[in-house]
Amino acid sequence: MHLCTSYASLVHSLENVVDKNLRQKKLLSLIRAKPFSTQTELRDSLERAGVPATQSSLSRDLEELGIVKHRGHYTMLSANGAAGKGLLSLELSGDNLVVARTEPGLASAVAVEIDGAAISEIVGTLAGEDTIFVAVRDQKSQRVAMKKIWELFA
């Protein structure tokens, strides 16, 4: 019985991660598409798009993605170059991993951008506070993925 409970807990955790990634991708898309002046407007738009969100999860997403209120509307922090978009460095690790370092608090936003680019060599990403593990298919894919990530943030 304990195994079933553990499995159910794992499945629930994975569903939450998928929900969060989907919600953050949609949130970035909405912010880019039109101006929003309140979190309520954002939450309502997410829900109309079929992506439910609580006020607290939306607030955490805004912070993780580097979305700020500027002149009365929510917007992405922007500057020129990769560092301006949060990406600081990429480093090879082992045969199937690229480690990305970001500005503190921007790993989630950078990971969403990488995931959204649908780079074929990348299997998936896992973001922390300022670090992203980028899983790639094989050793040959590492350098190709790094090159494409740098191009994405150029």
C-alpha positions in Angstrom: 0.0 0.0 0.0 2.9 2.4 0.8 4.2 2.0 -2.8 0.8 3.1 -4.2 0.7 6.1 -1.9 4.3 7.0 -2.9 3.4 6.6 -6.6 0.3 8.8 -6.3 2.3 11.4 -4.5 5.0 11.4 -7.3 2.3 11.6 -10.0 0.7 14.6 -8.2 4.1 16.3 -7.9 4.8 15.8 -11.6 1.3 17.2 -12.5 2.0 20.3 -10.5 5.3 20.9 -12.3 3.6 20.4 -15.7 0.8 22.7 -14.6 3.3 25.4 -13.5 5.3 25.2 -16.7 2.1 25.4 -18.8 0.9 28.3 -16.7 4.2 30.2 -17.0 4.4 29.7 -20.7 0.9 31.0 -21.2 1.6 33.9 -18.8 4.6 34.9 -20.9 2.5 34.7 -24.0 -0.2 36.9 -22.6 2.2 39.5 -21.3 3.8 39.8 -24.7 0.4 40.0 -26.5 -1.2 42.8 -24.6 -0.9 45.1 -21.6 -2.3 44.0 -18.2 -2.6 46.4 -15.3 -3.8 44.0 -12.6 -3.1 40.4 -11.5 -6.9 39.9 -11.6 -6.9 40.6 -15.4 -4.0 38.2 -15.8 -5.6 35.5 -13.8 -8.9 35.9 -15.7 -7.1 35.7 -19.0 -5.3 32.6 -17.9 -8.6 31.0 -16.9 -10.3 31.9 -20.2 -7.3 30.2 -21.9 -8.1 27.1 -19.9 -5.1 27.5 -17.5 -6.4 27.9 -13.9 -4.3 29.9 -11.4 -4.6 31.1 -7.9 -3.6 34.6 -6.9 -0.7 33.2 -4.9 0.6 31.0 -7.7 0.3 33.9 -10.2 2.2 36.1 -7.9 5.0 33.5 -7.5 5.1 33.0 -11.3 5.4 36.8 -11.9 8.4 36.9 -9.6 10.1 33.8 -11.0 9.7 34.9 -14.6 11.0 38.4 -13.9 7.7 40.1 -14.8 7.4 43.5 -13.2 4.9 46.3 -13.2 6.2 49.2 -15.2 4.2 52.4 -15.9 1.0 50.6 -14.7 1.4 47.5 -16.8 3.1 44.1 -16.3 6.1 43.6 -18.5 9.2 41.5 -18.8 12.5 43.0 -17.6 14.5 43.7 -20.7 18.0 44.7 -21.6 20.3 43.9 -24.5 22.1 40.6 -24.8 21.9 37.3 -23.0 22.7 38.7 -19.5 19.9 41.3 -20.0 17.6 38.4 -20.5 18.9 36.6 -17.4 21.3 34.1 -18.9 24.9 34.4 -17.6 26.7 31.2 -18.6 26.5 27.7 -20.0 28.7 24.9 -19.0 29.0 21.2 -20.1 28.5 18.6 -17.4 28.8 14.9 -18.0 27.6 13.5 -21.3 23.9 14.6 -21.3 23.8 17.8 -19.3 24.3 21.5 -19.9 24.2 23.7 -16.8 22.9 27.2 -17.3 23.6 30.0 -14.7 21.2 32.9 -14.6 20.6 36.1 -12.6 19.1 35.2 -9.2 15.3 34.5 -9.6 15.4 34.3 -13.4 16.1 30.6 -13.9 12.4 29.8 -14.4 11.9 32.5 -17.0 15.1 31.4 -18.9 14.0 27.8 -18.8 10.5 28.7 -20.1 12.2 30.5 -23.1 14.5 27.5 -23.7 11.5 25.1 -23.6 9.5 27.3 -25.8 12.2 27.3 -28.5 11.6 23.5 -28.9 15.3 22.9 -29.6 15.4 19.3 -30.9 18.6 18.3 -29.0 17.0 19.2 -25.7 15.0 16.6 -23.8 14.0 18.9 -21.0 14.9 21.5 -18.4 14.8 21.7 -14.6 15.1 25.2 -13.1 16.0 26.3 -9.6 16.6 29.9 -8.4 19.6 30.7 -10.5 20.6 27.4 -12.2 19.0 25.3 -14.9 19.9 21.7 -15.8 19.3 21.3 -19.5 19.1 17.6 -20.4 20.2 16.7 -23.9 19.9 13.5 -25.9 23.6 12.6 -26.1 27.1 14.0 -25.8 27.1 15.2 -29.4 24.0 17.3 -28.7 25.5 19.2 -25.9 27.5 21.7 -28.0 24.7 22.0 -30.5 22.3 22.8 -27.8 24.6 25.3 -26.2 25.1 27.1 -29.5 21.3 27.3 -30.1 20.7 28.5 -26.5 23.2 31.3 -26.9 21.5 32.2 -30.3 18.1 32.3 -28.6 19.4 34.8 -26.0 21.6 36.9 -28.3 
